[in-house]
Amino acid sequence: MTMFHEPLSEEAASRIIRAAVAASSPLEIRGGGTRMLSSGQASRDVLSSTGLSGIVSYNPAEMTMTAKAGTPLDEIAAVLAERRQMLSFEPLDLRPALGTSGIPTIGGVFATNASGPRRFVAGAARDSLLGVRFVNGTGEIVKAGGRVMKNVTGLDLTKLLAGSRGALAFLTEVTCRLLPVPETAATIVVSGLNDAEAAAAMATAMSMSVEVSGAAHLPESVCGRFIGGRLPEGPATVLRIEGLAASVAVRAEKLKALASFGGISSLNAEDTGVLWREIRDVHPYADGTARPLWRVSVAPTAGHQLVAALRLETGVDAYFDWQGGLVWLRMEADPEAELVRRYIKALGGGHATLMRVSAAVLAATAVLQPQAEAIELLSARIKEKFDPAGIFAGTSASEA
Ligand SMILES: Cc1cc2nc3c(=O)[nH]c(=O)nc-3n(C[C@H](O)[C@H](O)[C@H](O)COP(=O)(O)OP(=O)(O)OC[C@H]3O[C@@H](n4cnc5c(N)ncnc54)[C@H](O)[C@@H]3O)c2cc1C
């Protein structure tokens, strides 16, 4: 029978892990369970972080916070909002797109390195993680990193665990750096560009001294689905600027130099907030279907080339974030994993993660980007150190 373990302390988690090792019984680590793609091992016992919940310390002056891994993300966002602070990396809420209903936890966010539109300028979740506490695969309780950036002890361990997807250790507590919420924000919209022209316009915007904090291209096929259809007709290339009101106004004016590329208009702070949340959360593909959805990261200049090449061979819909380097791809029928990964390789390399797919197709498709042989070997050695008995199932390509 499948067991669901919900420890209330690190010590209890340690005892559960030691017992699992003794019984050679693998554990699937779970936060809020908002992911749709399960490891496919329904019979595995679950080790849940939801019993480890609550903010341990919050220091608004230092802009740091420590929270137990199972703390709901909403709870953290609400406490930070009272002091007009926020997590710097805009974690995604993929529940509408994945059709799931759990409550995302801060541990799950760091375990997946979940990072939104600001990542290409402000870094990923991993970059704001200062320290972690965790239980490894032998049941040892470990503390790595610290509350201030100056303390470099164990910093690499911390970085390693961000994005480890439950394969190395059970995170019990995370400490991260925060940012102030910008006073205001605006979005400049350049209309009518094809995907290649948009890549050029975004590169130009990024080279200007205007501190763009979001650069996305929404082709005509998706444009009408954002902010209730209020974007101008046709494709929209959108550029976000944030900060003090006077500075945003000056920088927005400067960005109007992009009129040489296409029609220019702008969005106020309220529409800007909605638009970038929808870009972040893959709103156009929250369509109630299980049509395959890929999250592909490549060089900013390669995104539109990838989509153009795929369009010649298969039915695909797409839009671009991170100055063109993050491509959300919805396939019309099959995931076409071999095709997607072959083109990514030909265009200089990158990562394709299958975020949504029907259960039948999942069994035959690698969810994560297969690793190069040298990295695979390195990963195996790291896994061996953290989890010598192989007790943590993780989400790995080989399981899919
Ligand atoms: C294959 C796959 C890839 C994904 N990639 C991304 C991505 O690149 N960017 C993104 O924004 N979202 C990604 N997601 C979605 C992400 O899982 C959720 O959006 C959310 O961040 C996770 O929160 P949760 O608490 O519901 O975690 P869950 O859905 O419960 O777990 C998510 C992952 O984190 C691990 N995990 C959860 N809690 C802990 C813990 N305390 N200690 C150790 N490991 C833990 C789990 O084992 C699992 O691998 C991905 C999902 C899947 C299935």
The ligand as an SDF file (V2000), in Angstrom:
LIG
                    3D

 53 58  0  0  0  0  0  0  0  0999 V2000
    8.9270   17.9990  -15.2740 C   0  0  0  0  0  0  0  0  0  0  0  0
    8.5050   19.3180  -14.6860 C   0  0  0  0  0  0  0  0  0  0  0  0
    9.2650   20.4260  -14.9410 C   0  0  0  0  0  0  0  0  0  0  0  0
    8.9050   21.6610  -14.4110 C   0  0  0  0  0  0  0  0  0  0  0  0
    9.6920   22.7070  -14.7080 N   0  0  0  0  0  0  0  0  0  0  0  0
    9.3440   23.8980  -14.2760 C   0  0  0  0  0  0  0  0  0  0  0  0
   10.1530   24.9930  -14.6090 C   0  0  0  0  0  0  0  0  0  0  0  0
   11.1810   24.8440  -15.2830 O   0  0  0  0  0  0  0  0  0  0  0  0
    9.7520   26.2010  -14.1990 N   0  0  0  0  0  0  0  0  0  0  0  0
    8.6070   26.3460  -13.4710 C   0  0  0  0  0  0  0  0  0  0  0  0
    8.2990   27.4590  -13.1400 O   0  0  0  0  0  0  0  0  0  0  0  0
    7.8410   25.3360  -13.1010 N   0  0  0  0  0  0  0  0  0  0  0  0
    8.1660   24.1130  -13.4910 C   0  0  0  0  0  0  0  0  0  0  0  0
    7.3730   23.0710  -13.1700 N   0  0  0  0  0  0  0  0  0  0  0  0
    6.1350   23.3000  -12.3720 C   0  0  0  0  0  0  0  0  0  0  0  0
    6.4050   23.3540  -10.8520 C   0  0  0  0  0  0  0  0  0  0  0  0
    6.5130   22.0360  -10.4180 O   0  0  0  0  0  0  0  0  0  0  0  0
    5.2820   24.0910  -10.0800 C   0  0  0  0  0  0  0  0  0  0  0  0
    4.9270   25.2470  -10.7750 O   0  0  0  0  0  0  0  0  0  0  0  0
    5.6660   24.5990   -8.6790 C   0  0  0  0  0  0  0  0  0  0  0  0
    6.7920   25.4410   -8.7410 O   0  0  0  0  0  0  0  0  0  0  0  0
    5.9610   23.5100   -7.7620 C   0  0  0  0  0  0  0  0  0  0  0  0
    5.3390   23.7530   -6.4950 O   0  0  0  0  0  0  0  0  0  0  0  0
    4.6890   22.5760   -5.6580 P   0  0  0  0  0  0  0  0  0  0  0  0
    4.8450   22.8920   -4.2060 O   0  0  0  0  0  0  0  0  0  0  0  0
    3.3230   22.2700   -6.1290 O   0  0  0  0  0  0  0  0  0  0  0  0
    5.6690   21.3720   -5.9740 O   0  0  0  0  0  0  0  0  0  0  0  0
    5.3180   19.9080   -6.4330 P   0  0  0  0  0  0  0  0  0  0  0  0
    4.4900   19.9690   -7.6770 O   0  0  0  0  0  0  0  0  0  0  0  0
    4.7820   19.1440   -5.2930 O   0  0  0  0  0  0  0  0  0  0  0  0
    6.7830   19.3600   -6.7600 O   0  0  0  0  0  0  0  0  0  0  0  0
    7.5240   19.9050   -7.8480 C   0  0  0  0  0  0  0  0  0  0  0  0
    8.9330   19.2810   -7.8530 C   0  0  0  0  0  0  0  0  0  0  0  0
    9.6690   19.8020   -6.7470 O   0  0  0  0  0  0  0  0  0  0  0  0
   10.0840   18.7330   -5.8780 C   0  0  0  0  0  0  0  0  0  0  0  0
    9.8980   19.2080   -4.5020 N   0  0  0  0  0  0  0  0  0  0  0  0
    8.7890   19.7800   -3.9760 C   0  0  0  0  0  0  0  0  0  0  0  0
    8.9950   20.0850   -2.6760 N   0  0  0  0  0  0  0  0  0  0  0  0
   10.2690   19.7130   -2.3970 C   0  0  0  0  0  0  0  0  0  0  0  0
   11.0760   19.7330   -1.2160 C   0  0  0  0  0  0  0  0  0  0  0  0
   10.6250   20.2300   -0.0640 N   0  0  0  0  0  0  0  0  0  0  0  0
   12.3430   19.2410   -1.2900 N   0  0  0  0  0  0  0  0  0  0  0  0
   12.8330   18.7420   -2.4410 C   0  0  0  0  0  0  0  0  0  0  0  0
   12.1120   18.6720   -3.5840 N   0  0  0  0  0  0  0  0  0  0  0  0
   10.8550   19.1520   -3.5570 C   0  0  0  0  0  0  0  0  0  0  0  0
    9.2100   17.5440   -6.2150 C   0  0  0  0  0  0  0  0  0  0  0  0
    9.8570   16.3150   -5.9580 O   0  0  0  0  0  0  0  0  0  0  0  0
    8.9710   17.7500   -7.7130 C   0  0  0  0  0  0  0  0  0  0  0  0
   10.0410   17.2470   -8.4760 O   0  0  0  0  0  0  0  0  0  0  0  0
    7.7320   21.8020  -13.6430 C   0  0  0  0  0  0  0  0  0  0  0  0
    6.9720   20.6680  -13.3970 C   0  0  0  0  0  0  0  0  0  0  0  0
    7.3610   19.4420  -13.9030 C   0  0  0  0  0  0  0  0  0  0  0  0
    6.5350   18.2430  -13.6120 C   0  0  0  0  0  0  0  0  0  0  0  0
  1  2  1  0
  2  3  1  0
  2 52  2  0
  3  4  2  0
  4  5  1  0
  4 50  1  0
  5  6  2  0
  6  7  1  0
  6 13  1  0
  7  8  2  0
  7  9  1  0
  9 10  1  0
 10 11  2  0
 10 12  1  0
 12 13  2  0
 13 14  1  0
 14 15  1  0
 14 50  1  0
 15 16  1  0
 16 17  1  0
 16 18  1  0
 18 19  1  0
 18 20  1  0
 20 21  1  0
 20 22  1  0
 22 23  1  0
 23 24  1  0
 24 25  2  0
 24 26  1  0
 24 27  1  0
 27 28  1  0
 28 29  2  0
 28 30  1  0
 28 31  1  0
 31 32  1  0
 32 33  1  0
 33 34  1  0
 33 48  1  0
 34 35  1  0
 35 36  1  0
 35 46  1  0
 36 37  1  0
 36 45  1  0
 37 38  2  0
 38 39  1  0
 39 40  1  0
 39 45  2  0
 40 41  1  0
 40 42  2  0
 42 43  1  0
 43 44  2  0
 44 45  1  0
 46 47  1  0
 46 48  1  0
 48 49  1  0
 50 51  2  0
 51 52  1  0
 52 53  1  0
M  END
$$$$
